[in-house]
Amino acid sequence: MIIRLRDIQCHAYHGVLEEEKQKGNTFLVNVSIAVDDPQGIPSDDIQDTLDYRSVCTIVHQEMQQASDLLEHVAWRIKHALQAAFPQAQEVHVRIAKKNPPLDLPVAWAEVEV
């Protein structure tokens, strides 16, 4: 089974440029977590599966720690989720930064780990 949370929106202060560190930006985080043989399906009990609220809390906590590189933030989120949910067999994290400060107009810059 795969659980996905799409477009978790956060305002955060990631980036190399001083402007990014001061003003911050809008980020969208997508998380995909694969779980083998989830007990929550037959039991219908939140205790037997991944609680979406916990996933969002972890994402938000990691997004609030400013970093220069999105790659580093995505790596931190992935490892925090793996630590919190040992039943997760695979974790994928994608972070998109809205309107990154580049020489040409770019709607989003994304990284995925």
C-alpha positions in Angstrom: 0.0 0.0 0.0 1.2 3.5 -0.7 0.1 6.5 1.2 0.5 9.9 -0.5 0.1 13.4 0.9 0.2 16.0 -1.9 0.9 19.7 -1.8 1.5 20.2 1.9 1.9 24.0 1.8 4.5 25.7 4.0 6.1 29.1 4.2 9.8 28.6 4.9 13.2 30.3 4.6 15.3 27.9 2.4 17.7 29.2 -0.1 21.2 30.4 -0.7 20.4 34.1 -1.3 20.0 36.5 1.6 16.6 37.6 0.1 15.3 34.0 0.4 16.5 33.8 4.0 14.8 37.1 5.0 11.5 37.0 3.0 11.0 33.2 2.7 8.9 31.6 0.1 6.0 29.2 -0.6 6.9 25.5 -0.7 4.8 22.5 -1.6 5.9 19.1 -0.1 4.7 15.8 -1.5 5.3 12.6 0.5 4.9 9.0 -0.6 5.2 6.2 1.9 5.0 2.5 1.0 3.9 0.1 3.7 3.7 -3.6 3.3 0.8 -5.5 4.9 -0.8 -2.5 6.7 -2.9 -3.6 9.6 -5.1 -0.6 9.3 -7.0 -1.9 6.3 -8.7 -4.8 8.0 -8.9 -3.2 11.5 -10.1 0.2 10.4 -8.0 1.6 13.4 -5.8 4.6 13.0 -3.4 3.0 15.5 -2.6 0.3 13.0 -1.5 2.6 10.1 0.3 5.9 9.4 -1.5 8.8 10.9 -1.5 11.6 8.3 -1.5 14.2 11.0 1.9 12.9 12.3 3.3 12.9 8.8 2.2 16.6 8.3 3.7 17.5 11.7 7.1 16.0 10.8 7.1 17.8 7.4 6.2 21.1 9.0 8.9 20.8 11.8 11.6 20.0 9.2 10.5 22.8 6.9 10.8 25.3 9.7 14.5 24.6 10.0 16.1 26.9 7.5 18.6 25.4 5.1 20.5 26.6 2.0 19.6 23.5 -0.1 16.2 22.0 -0.8 18.1 18.7 -1.3 19.1 18.8 2.4 15.6 19.6 3.6 14.1 16.8 1.5 16.8 14.4 2.9 16.0 15.5 6.5 12.2 15.0 6.0 12.8 11.5 4.5 15.0 10.4 7.4 12.6 11.9 10.0 9.7 10.0 8.5 11.7 6.7 8.3 12.6 7.1 12.0 9.0 7.9 13.0 7.5 5.1 10.9 9.7 2.0 10.9 7.0 0.0 9.1 7.7 2.3 6.0 9.5 0.3 3.4 10.0 3.2 1.0 9.7 7.0 1.6 9.9 9.6 -1.2 9.8 13.3 -0.6 9.5 16.0 -3.3 9.8 19.7 -2.4 8.9 22.5 -4.8 9.9 26.2 -4.3 7.5 28.7 -5.9 9.1 31.3 -8.3 12.7 30.6 -7.4 15.0 33.6 -7.9 16.6 32.7 -11.3 17.6 34.7 -14.3 14.5 33.5 -16.3 10.9 33.1 -15.1 10.5 29.7 -13.5 7.2 28.7 -11.9 8.6 26.0 -9.5 12.0 24.4 -8.7 11.7 20.9 -7.4 13.9 18.2 -5.8 13.0 14.7 -5.0 14.7 12.1 -2.7 
